[in-house]
Amino acid sequence: MLRASQFRPFQYGDRAYRAKVNPDSLLDYIEGYTKWHHGVPPSYEEMMAAMRVTSKAMIHRAMQQLVDSGRLRIIPKRARAIEVVPRPKPVMDVSDVEWFRVVRVDGEAQLAPWTDESDR
């Protein structure tokens, strides 16, 4: 039986390659590459090299997970037809608010920032 310290990553040439692709890191790579290359998404080979895997199937599986979760769109039968779905913006910027209060708007409870005027 092998111990955890005996596991080594798969070696291909002089580089270590992974056995799985993390979909979140792949999405971050696609976003960064697309932004850096003026809207052109990466190819499968470029994603393979960046994620350090040896199979396009691993990239395809991770991309399919992103499509299923709604964070990525793929246009079929087109090269490099990958579109990142924009992440939703927060409803309220809460970075500078320390306290909240519950207010009723149209019968629904919502959070609002606590201000000095709201004490009156």
Number of C-alpha atoms within 10 A of each C-alpha: 4 6 6 7 6 8 8 10 11 13 10 11 7 6 10 12 18 15 11 14 18 13 16 14 13 19 17 12 17 23 18 14 17 17 12 11 10 8 13 15 23 21 13 16 14 13 19 21 12 14 19 17 21 16 14 12 12 18 22 15 14 19 23 16 16 19 16 11 9 12 16 18 16 15 10 9 7 8 12 14 14 20 18 18 13 10 7 6 7 7 6 10 9 12 6 7 12 9 11 13 12 12 13 10 9 7 7 8 11 12 13 16 17 14 13 7 6 9 6 5
